[in-house]
Amino acid sequence: MLNNKKELIHFFKEFVDLLDQENLWYVVEAGTLLGTIREGKMIEWDDDIDVLVSIETYKFLKQKYPKNFLDMDIKGYPFIIAKWVPDVNNYLNSPIAIDLFPIIPTTQERINKYTKFSNVFRFANQMMNKGSKYKSFSWQLRLLKIVLWPWQWTTKKITFNEVVQILEEKDYPEMTLMVDNPNSKIENQKSPLTIWNREKKIFEYYEVFVPKDYHQILTKRYGSNYMIPNKSVNSFEHINAISTKIRKN
């Protein structure tokens, strides 16, 4: 994937231009945010782009740009989050993809409902069932696949629309939540009023939006020394839009 980094950076530039032209809300997230703040570019050993989007942005992109919008409605794609790709009909042959994490105003009660065991079970099942194209199984997932095998045809998959219905609290939200699978560590809980504050920073040769409270976000995720590079021994390399392998740096 590192050989495709220039292509990915250019692909993201086109995506940012589209979001700006359509006046759609987004901010960069995770390693993309870290690279933007610390270096003004992609981290040397990173090979993907992470973006937070509003539900409105998510729905707009899905409706208007179906050729580029990869989600659970595409056969074989198992994840709850969506990806922006060059061509949904070729996503297994290209590692170029942008992860789209919708953020939803919610409450702790709704989060508890979303992360209950039955939803974790359903998500694990759809990741590993016969129709899934996801192949990057850890030994834990392989073991879980054996345990779940007798029930894999009896469990209805959890859909993105269902996730929104479970989580969204428009009237009296306590926090905002970055939507991921129900087994993920709950992160990015922020005041519903402050999450929307953003500003532009340089990323590579263009500007992108970042959350104004990026220092707090990066400190929580990477520690107080996040401005000092700390290259990990192992990282993941994307084989295509959904599968990864361990890469030794």
Backbone as numpy.savetxt, mean C-alpha at the origin, in Angstrom:
# Nx Ny Nz CAx CAy CAz Cx Cy Cz
14.77 -5.66 -10.10 13.95 -4.45 -10.10 14.80 -3.19 -10.10
15.99 -3.23 -9.47 16.82 -2.04 -9.40 17.18 -1.55 -10.80
17.24 -2.44 -11.77 17.52 -2.05 -13.15 16.36 -1.26 -13.74
15.18 -1.36 -13.15 13.99 -0.67 -13.65 13.69 0.61 -12.86
14.63 1.01 -11.99 14.33 2.14 -11.10 14.05 3.42 -11.88
14.82 3.71 -12.92 14.58 4.92 -13.71 13.20 4.88 -14.35
12.80 3.72 -14.81 11.47 3.57 -15.41 10.38 3.79 -14.37
10.58 3.25 -13.16 9.60 3.44 -12.09 9.50 4.91 -11.69
10.63 5.59 -11.56 10.64 7.01 -11.19 9.89 7.84 -12.23
10.11 7.55 -13.49 9.40 8.27 -14.56 7.91 7.93 -14.54
7.58 6.67 -14.29 6.18 6.25 -14.21 5.47 6.96 -13.07
6.17 7.13 -11.95 5.59 7.84 -10.81 5.40 9.32 -11.13
6.34 9.90 -11.87 6.21 11.30 -12.29 4.93 11.48 -13.10
4.66 10.60 -14.01 3.43 10.68 -14.81 2.19 10.55 -13.92
2.28 9.68 -12.92 1.16 9.48 -12.00 0.92 10.73 -11.16
1.98 11.34 -10.66 1.87 12.57 -9.87 1.27 13.68 -10.72
1.71 13.80 -11.95 1.14 14.81 -12.85 -0.35 14.60 -13.04
-0.76 13.35 -13.18 -2.19 13.04 -13.35 -2.97 13.44 -12.10
-2.45 13.08 -10.92 -3.13 13.42 -9.67 -3.27 14.93 -9.51
-2.21 15.66 -9.85 -2.26 17.12 -9.75 -3.25 17.72 -10.75
-3.25 17.20 -11.96 -4.16 17.71 -12.98 -5.62 17.46 -12.60
-5.88 16.34 -11.98 -7.25 15.99 -11.58 -7.60 16.53 -10.19
-6.63 17.21 -9.55 -6.82 17.77 -8.20 -7.22 16.69 -7.20
-6.49 15.59 -7.22 -6.75 14.45 -6.34 -5.79 14.44 -5.17
-6.30 14.08 -4.00 -5.49 14.12 -2.77 -4.62 12.87 -2.64
-3.33 13.10 -2.30 -2.40 12.01 -2.02 -1.23 12.57 -1.21
-0.49 11.69 -0.55 0.83 12.01 0.00 1.68 10.75 -0.13
3.00 10.92 -0.24 3.87 9.75 -0.28 4.00 9.17 1.11
4.34 7.87 1.19 4.28 7.12 2.43 5.50 6.20 2.55
5.77 5.74 3.78 6.76 4.69 4.07 8.14 5.05 3.50
8.76 4.10 2.78 10.11 4.32 2.27 10.19 5.46 1.27
9.11 5.70 0.54 9.09 6.82 -0.40 9.13 8.15 0.34
8.40 8.24 1.45 8.44 9.44 2.29 9.83 9.61 2.90
10.39 8.53 3.41 11.73 8.59 4.02 12.76 9.07 3.00
12.73 8.51 1.80 13.68 8.93 0.77 13.50 10.39 0.38
12.25 10.84 0.31 11.96 12.23 -0.05 12.53 13.19 0.98
12.32 12.92 2.26 12.76 13.82 3.32 14.26 13.73 3.54
14.81 12.53 3.55 16.22 12.36 3.88 17.17 12.65 2.72
16.76 12.28 1.50 17.69 12.37 0.38 17.14 13.10 -0.83
15.84 13.37 -0.82 15.24 14.00 -1.99 15.17 13.07 -3.19
15.18 11.77 -2.93 15.14 10.78 -4.01 14.80 9.41 -3.42
14.68 8.41 -4.30 14.46 7.05 -3.83 15.67 6.56 -3.06
15.41 5.86 -1.97 16.49 5.24 -1.23 17.20 4.24 -2.15
18.49 4.16 -2.02 19.32 3.37 -2.95 18.82 1.93 -3.10
18.48 1.29 -1.97 18.10 -0.12 -2.03 16.58 -0.35 -2.02
15.82 0.74 -2.19 14.36 0.61 -2.28 13.99 0.37 -3.74
12.87 -0.30 -3.97 12.48 -0.56 -5.36 10.97 -0.47 -5.57
10.28 0.25 -4.66 8.84 0.44 -4.87 8.43 1.83 -4.41
7.22 2.21 -4.77 6.65 3.51 -4.43 5.40 3.30 -3.60
5.30 4.00 -2.47 4.14 3.89 -1.59 3.43 5.23 -1.50
2.10 5.22 -1.68 1.31 6.44 -1.71 0.04 6.26 -0.89
-0.25 7.24 -0.03 -1.54 7.30 0.64 -2.50 8.11 -0.23
-3.72 7.61 -0.39 -4.72 8.34 -1.16 -6.02 8.40 -0.36
-6.82 9.39 -0.64 -8.14 9.46 -0.03 -9.06 8.45 -0.70
-10.16 8.14 -0.04 -11.15 7.24 -0.65 -11.67 7.82 -1.95
-11.83 9.14 -1.99 -12.32 9.81 -3.20 -11.34 9.63 -4.35
-10.04 9.77 -4.05 -9.01 9.56 -5.07 -9.04 8.13 -5.57
-9.13 7.21 -4.61 -9.17 5.77 -4.93 -10.32 5.46 -5.89
-11.51 5.92 -5.56 -12.70 5.61 -6.37 -12.61 6.28 -7.74
-12.09 7.50 -7.78 -11.95 8.22 -9.05 -11.01 7.47 -9.99
-9.86 7.07 -9.48 -8.87 6.37 -10.31 -9.42 5.04 -10.83
-10.10 4.33 -9.96 -10.66 3.03 -10.34 -11.69 3.18 -11.45
-12.52 4.21 -11.36 -13.58 4.40 -12.34 -13.05 4.95 -13.66
-12.12 5.90 -13.59 -11.70 6.60 -14.81 -10.51 5.95 -15.51
-9.69 5.20 -14.76 -8.48 4.63 -15.36 -8.39 3.12 -15.07
-9.37 2.35 -15.50 -9.36 0.91 -15.20 -8.17 0.17 -15.81
-7.59 0.68 -16.87 -6.45 0.01 -17.51 -5.23 0.00 -16.60
-5.16 0.98 -15.69 -3.98 1.10 -14.82 -4.26 0.73 -13.37
-5.51 0.43 -13.06 -5.91 0.25 -11.67 -6.06 -1.24 -11.35
-5.10 -1.76 -10.60 -5.08 -3.18 -10.24 -5.63 -3.36 -8.84
-6.73 -4.09 -8.72 -7.31 -4.34 -7.41 -7.98 -5.72 -7.39
-8.76 -5.99 -6.37 -9.32 -7.32 -6.17 -10.32 -7.73 -7.24
-10.76 -6.79 -8.06 -11.68 -7.15 -9.13 -10.96 -7.81 -10.30
-9.62 -7.74 -10.30 -8.83 -8.39 -11.34 -8.53 -9.82 -10.90
-8.84 -10.77 -11.74 -8.69 -12.19 -11.39 -7.26 -12.52 -10.98
-7.14 -13.17 -9.83 -5.84 -13.61 -9.34 -5.13 -12.63 -8.44
-5.64 -11.39 -8.34 -5.00 -10.39 -7.48 -5.61 -10.51 -6.08
-4.81 -10.82 -5.05 -5.38 -11.17 -3.75 -5.41 -10.05 -2.71
-4.70 -8.95 -2.95 -4.54 -7.95 -1.89 -5.74 -7.03 -1.76
-5.88 -6.44 -0.57 -6.94 -5.46 -0.34 -6.54 -4.10 -0.90
-5.28 -3.73 -0.76 -4.81 -2.47 -1.33 -4.73 -2.59 -2.85
-4.76 -1.45 -3.53 -4.66 -1.44 -4.99 -3.26 -1.03 -5.42
-2.99 -1.21 -6.70 -1.74 -0.76 -7.29 -2.03 -0.05 -8.60
-1.19 0.94 -8.89 -1.24 1.65 -10.16 -0.14 1.06 -11.04
-0.52 0.47 -12.15 0.42 -0.27 -13.00 0.31 0.21 -14.45
1.33 -0.07 -15.26 1.24 0.34 -16.68 0.10 -0.35 -17.42
-0.20 -1.62 -17.07 -1.24 -2.36 -17.78 -1.71 -3.51 -16.89
-2.97 -3.49 -16.48 -3.49 -4.53 -15.59 -3.47 -5.91 -16.25
-3.45 -5.96 -17.58 -3.44 -7.24 -18.28 -2.05 -7.87 -18.32
-1.05 -7.14 -17.81 0.32 -7.63 -17.88 1.04 -7.50 -16.54
0.29 -7.47 -15.44 0.90 -7.17 -14.16 1.82 -8.26 -13.64
1.70 -9.48 -14.15 2.59 -10.55 -13.71 3.92 -10.55 -14.45
4.04 -9.70 -15.46 5.28 -9.66 -16.24 6.06 -8.37 -16.05
5.60 -7.51 -15.16 6.28 -6.24 -14.94 6.37 -5.92 -13.45
7.56 -5.53 -12.98 7.70 -5.13 -11.57 7.34 -3.67 -11.31
6.96 -2.94 -12.36 6.63 -1.53 -12.21 5.23 -1.38 -11.63
5.15 -0.87 -10.39 3.84 -0.70 -9.73 3.97 0.30 -8.59
2.89 1.01 -8.34 2.81 1.97 -7.24 1.73 1.49 -6.28
2.09 1.28 -5.02 1.13 0.83 -4.01 0.24 1.99 -3.59
-1.06 1.76 -3.58 -2.04 2.78 -3.19 -2.72 2.35 -1.90
-2.47 3.09 -0.83 -3.07 2.80 0.48 -4.15 3.84 0.78
-5.41 3.48 0.68 -6.47 4.44 1.03 -6.46 4.72 2.53
-6.82 5.92 2.91 -6.97 6.26 4.32 -8.44 6.53 4.61
-8.88 6.03 5.74 -10.30 6.07 6.08 -10.48 6.65 7.48
-11.39 7.61 7.65 -11.74 8.07 9.00 -12.47 6.96 9.73
-12.06 6.66 10.95 -12.62 5.48 11.62 -12.58 5.65 13.14
-12.97 4.60 13.84 -12.92 4.55 15.30 -12.24 3.26 15.73
-11.84 3.20 17.00 -11.20 1.99 17.50 -12.17 0.81 17.47
-13.42 1.07 17.72 -14.42 0.00 17.69 -14.51 -0.63 16.30
-14.48 0.22 15.28 -14.55 -0.29 13.91 -13.26 -1.04 13.53
-12.12 -0.55 14.00 -10.86 -1.24 13.75 -10.88 -2.63 14.38
-11.40 -2.72 15.60 -11.50 -4.02 16.27 -12.38 -4.99 15.47
-13.44 -4.47 14.89 -14.32 -5.29 14.07 -13.60 -5.78 12.81
-12.80 -4.90 12.22 -12.08 -5.24 10.99 -11.00 -6.29 11.24
-10.30 -6.19 12.37 -9.16 -7.07 12.64 -9.53 -8.34 13.40
-10.80 -8.64 13.53 -11.20 -9.86 14.23 -10.75 -11.09 13.44
-10.68 -12.23 14.12 -10.08 -13.43 13.54 -10.75 -13.87 12.24
-12.07 -13.77 12.18 -12.76 -14.24 10.98 -12.30 -13.50 9.73
-12.03 -12.18 9.84 -11.54 -11.43 8.70 -10.09 -11.76 8.38
-9.28 -11.98 9.40 -7.89 -12.41 9.19 -7.88 -13.75 8.45
-8.76 -14.66 8.88 -8.89 -15.97 8.26 -9.28 -15.84 6.79
-10.26 -15.01 6.53 -10.73 -14.83 5.15 -9.64 -14.26 4.26
-8.90 -13.27 4.78 -7.84 -12.67 3.97 -6.73 -13.68 3.69
-6.31 -14.43 4.72 -5.26 -15.44 4.54 -5.70 -16.48 3.51
-6.96 -16.84 3.53 -7.48 -17.83 2.60 -7.44 -17.34 1.17
-7.84 -16.09 0.94 -7.83 -15.58 -0.43 -6.42 -15.34 -0.94
-5.46 -15.11 -0.04 -4.07 -14.98 -0.45 -3.52 -16.30 -0.99
-4.02 -17.41 -0.43 -3.41 -18.70 -0.72 -4.30 -19.67 -1.48
-5.48 -19.22 -1.88 -6.35 -20.17 -2.57 -5.88 -20.41 -4.01
-6.54 -21.34 -4.66 -6.09 -21.82 -5.96 -6.02 -20.71 -7.02
-6.92 -19.74 -6.93 -6.96 -18.70 -7.95 -5.98 -17.56 -7.74
-5.34 -17.50 -6.58 -4.42 -16.40 -6.28 -3.13 -16.53 -7.07
-2.62 -15.40 -7.55 -1.35 -15.37 -8.28 -0.17 -15.06 -7.36
-0.46 -14.87 -6.08 0.59 -14.52 -5.13 1.40 -15.77 -4.79
2.74 -15.69 -4.91 3.59 -16.86 -4.72 4.66 -16.68 -3.64
4.78 -15.49 -3.08 5.86 -15.22 -2.13 5.49 -15.66 -0.72
5.30 -16.95 -0.53 4.87 -17.47 0.77 6.06 -17.65 1.71
5.93 -17.12 2.92 6.88 -17.41 3.98 6.56 -18.79 4.54
7.42 -19.32 5.39 7.12 -20.63 5.98 5.87 -20.57 6.85
5.62 -19.38 7.47 4.41 -19.24 8.28 3.16 -19.35 7.42
3.20 -18.70 6.23 2.06 -18.76 5.34 1.87 -20.17 4.77
2.97 -20.85 4.51 2.88 -22.22 4.01 2.22 -23.14 5.05
2.63 -22.93 6.32 2.02 -23.72 7.39 0.54 -23.40 7.52
0.21 -22.10 7.44 -1.19 -21.69 7.55 -2.01 -22.24 6.40
-1.40 -22.32 5.22 -2.10 -22.87 4.07 -2.51 -24.32 4.32
-1.64 -25.08 4.95 -1.95 -26.48 5.27 -3.11 -26.54 6.27
-3.05 -25.67 7.28 -4.08 -25.66 8.32 -5.44 -25.26 7.74
-5.42 -24.28 6.83 -6.67 -23.76 6.28 -7.22 -24.58 5.12
-6.43 -25.52 4.61 -6.81 -26.22 3.39 -8.24 -26.79 3.42
-8.70 -27.43 4.50 -10.06 -28.01 4.48 -11.17 -26.98 4.31
-10.88 -25.71 4.63 -11.93 -24.68 4.59 -11.75 -23.68 3.44
-10.77 -23.90 2.58 -10.45 -22.85 1.61 -11.55 -22.61 0.58
-12.43 -23.57 0.38 -13.52 -23.36 -0.59 -14.82 -22.90 0.07
-14.82 -22.80 1.39 -16.06 -22.45 2.10 -16.08 -21.01 2.58
-14.96 -20.31 2.43 -14.85 -18.97 2.99 -15.00 -17.90 1.91
-15.93 -16.99 2.11 -16.14 -15.89 1.17 -15.03 -14.86 1.33
-14.46 -14.40 0.20 -13.35 -13.46 0.30 -13.83 -12.10 0.81
-12.93 -11.41 1.46 -13.24 -10.07 1.96 -12.91 -9.06 0.86
-13.84 -8.20 0.54 -13.66 -7.25 -0.55 -13.31 -5.86 -0.02
-12.80 -5.02 -0.90 -12.45 -3.67 -0.50 -13.69 -2.88 -0.07
-14.77 -3.02 -0.80 -16.00 -2.31 -0.44 -16.49 -2.72 0.95
-16.33 -3.99 1.28 -16.71 -4.45 2.61 -15.81 -3.84 3.67
-14.53 -3.76 3.36 -13.58 -3.14 4.30 -13.98 -1.70 4.59
-14.32 -0.96 3.54 -14.75 0.44 3.72 -16.00 0.51 4.58
-16.95 -0.36 4.33 -18.18 -0.36 5.12 -17.91 -0.65 6.59
-16.96 -1.54 6.85 -16.63 -1.88 8.23 -15.92 -0.72 8.92
-15.00 -0.07 8.23 -14.10 0.90 8.86 -14.61 2.35 8.86
-15.27 2.75 7.81 -15.54 4.18 7.62 -16.53 4.73 8.65
-16.13 5.82 9.29 -16.96 6.53 10.24 -16.88 8.02 9.92
-17.82 8.51 9.15 -17.77 9.89 8.67 -18.21 10.90 9.73
-19.12 10.52 10.60 -19.72 11.48 11.52 -18.83 11.83 12.71
-18.31 10.81 13.40 -17.51 11.06 14.60 -16.24 10.20 14.61
-15.35 10.43 13.64 -14.13 9.62 13.60 -13.16 9.99 14.73
-12.50 8.98 15.26 -11.49 9.20 16.30 -10.10 9.32 15.69
-9.92 8.75 14.51 -8.60 8.68 13.89 -8.77 8.38 12.41
-7.66 8.37 11.70 -7.66 7.89 10.32 -6.76 6.68 10.25
-7.13 5.74 9.38 -6.40 4.48 9.28 -5.97 4.23 7.85
-4.71 3.85 7.66 -4.23 3.41 6.37 -4.71 1.98 6.15
-5.52 1.77 5.13 -6.10 0.45 4.90 -5.05 -0.52 4.37
-4.93 -1.64 5.04 -4.10 -2.75 4.60 -4.85 -4.02 4.98
-4.17 -5.15 4.97 -4.89 -6.37 5.33 -5.16 -6.40 6.83
-6.17 -7.14 7.28 -6.59 -7.10 8.69 -5.58 -7.71 9.66
-4.54 -8.34 9.12 -3.51 -8.92 9.98 -2.30 -8.01 10.14
-2.31 -6.85 9.46 -1.18 -5.93 9.51 -1.18 -5.14 10.81
0.02 -4.70 11.19 0.14 -3.81 12.34 -0.59 -2.51 12.02
-1.44 -2.07 12.94 -2.20 -0.84 12.72 -1.25 0.35 12.86
-1.11 1.11 11.77 -0.20 2.25 11.77 -0.92 3.50 11.27
-0.20 4.61 11.34 -0.66 5.88 10.79 -1.99 6.33 11.38
-2.16 6.11 12.68 -3.33 6.66 13.35 -3.06 8.12 13.68
-3.81 9.00 13.07 -3.61 10.43 13.25 -4.96 11.10 13.47
-4.89 12.31 13.94 -6.11 13.08 14.08 -6.76 13.26 12.71
-8.06 13.03 12.60 -8.74 13.23 11.31 -8.58 14.65 10.77
-8.28 15.59 11.65 -8.15 16.98 11.20 -6.76 17.30 10.68
-5.72 16.60 11.17 -4.36 16.95 10.77 -3.82 16.12 9.61
-4.40 14.96 9.35 -3.88 14.10 8.31 -3.89 14.77 6.94
-4.85 15.67 6.73 -5.00 16.26 5.40 -4.01 17.40 5.15
-3.29 17.85 6.19 -2.30 18.91 6.02 -1.08 18.37 5.30
-0.69 19.02 4.23 0.42 18.51 3.42 1.20 19.65 2.79
2.37 19.33 2.29 3.22 20.30 1.61 4.04 19.57 0.56
4.68 20.32 -0.31 5.44 19.69 -1.39 6.93 19.67 -1.06
7.57 18.56 -1.44 9.01 18.38 -1.31 9.56 17.78 -2.60
10.85 17.95 -2.81 11.48 17.40 -4.01 11.68 15.90 -3.85
11.28 15.15 -4.87 11.55 13.72 -4.98 12.12 13.49 -6.37
13.39 13.09 -6.42 14.09 12.97 -7.69 14.11 14.33 -8.39
13.51 14.47 -9.57 13.58 15.73 -10.31 12.21 16.45 -10.35
11.31 16.09 -9.45 9.99 16.73 -9.43 9.50 16.83 -7.99
8.36 17.50 -7.81 7.80 17.70 -6.47 6.66 16.72 -6.20
6.58 16.29 -4.95 5.48 15.42 -4.53 4.93 15.96 -3.21
3.71 15.59 -2.89 3.13 15.98 -1.62 3.56 15.03 -0.50
3.90 15.62 0.66 4.22 14.86 1.86 3.33 15.40 2.99
3.04 14.57 4.01 2.29 15.09 5.17 3.13 16.09 5.95
2.52 17.16 6.44 3.26 18.17 7.18 3.86 17.62 8.47
3.24 16.61 9.05 3.78 16.03 10.28 4.70 14.84 9.97
5.46 14.95 8.88 6.33 13.85 8.46 7.38 13.48 9.51
7.85 14.46 10.30 8.84 14.14 11.32 8.27 13.16 12.35
7.06 13.41 12.79 6.41 12.52 13.75 6.18 11.13 13.14
5.75 11.10 11.88 5.47 9.84 11.21 6.75 9.02 11.04
7.81 9.67 10.57 9.06 8.95 10.32 9.74 8.51 11.62
9.62 9.33 12.66 10.19 8.96 13.97 9.48 7.72 14.52
8.16 7.69 14.38 7.38 6.55 14.88 7.74 5.28 14.14
7.97 5.38 12.83 8.22 4.17 12.04 9.68 3.75 12.02
10.60 4.73 11.92 12.02 4.38 11.72 12.92 4.77 12.88
12.37 5.44 13.90 13.17 5.85 15.04 13.66 7.28 14.89
14.20 7.83 15.98 14.60 9.24 16.00 15.80 9.53 15.10
16.54 8.51 14.72 17.71 8.71 13.85 17.40 8.40 12.39
16.17 8.63 11.98 15.78 8.24 10.63 16.55 8.97 9.54
17.16 10.11 9.87 17.93 10.85 8.87 19.30 10.23 8.60
19.69 9.26 9.42 20.97 8.57 9.22 20.69 7.27 8.49
21.27 7.06 7.30 21.02 5.81 6.55 21.42 4.59 7.37
20.57 3.59 7.33 20.83 2.35 8.06 20.43 1.20 7.16
21.31 0.82 6.25 21.02 -0.19 5.24 20.86 -1.55 5.89
19.73 -2.20 5.65 19.48 -3.51 6.24 20.29 -4.59 5.53
20.48 -5.70 6.23 21.21 -6.83 5.65 20.40 -7.45 4.51
19.12 -7.64 4.75 18.23 -8.22 3.75 17.08 -7.28 3.43
16.63 -7.29 2.19 15.45 -6.53 1.81 14.71 -7.33 0.75
13.61 -6.76 0.27 12.81 -7.46 -0.71 12.97 -6.84 -2.09
13.03 -7.69 -3.09 13.07 -7.25 -4.48 11.79 -7.69 -5.16
11.13 -6.77 -5.84 9.87 -7.09 -6.51 10.14 -7.82 -7.83
9.54 -8.99 -7.96 9.64 -9.78 -9.19 8.63 -9.26 -10.21
7.43 -9.01 -9.73 6.38 -8.41 -10.55 5.52 -7.55 -9.63
4.30 -7.23 -10.03 3.48 -6.31 -9.25 3.04 -6.89 -7.90
3.09 -8.22 -7.73 2.57 -8.78 -6.48 3.55 -9.69 -5.74
4.59 -10.18 -6.38 5.49 -11.12 -5.73 6.88 -10.52 -5.51
7.53 -10.96 -4.42 8.86 -10.47 -4.07 9.76 -11.65 -3.74
11.07 -11.35 -3.65 12.03 -12.33 -3.18 13.04 -11.60 -2.28
13.69 -12.35 -1.42 14.70 -11.76 -0.55 15.91 -11.36 -1.38
16.39 -10.15 -1.15 17.59 -9.67 -1.82 18.64 -9.34 -0.78
19.82 -9.85 -0.94 20.92 -9.51 -0.03 21.62 -8.27 -0.56
21.65 -7.22 0.26 22.25 -5.95 -0.19 23.77 -5.99 -0.08
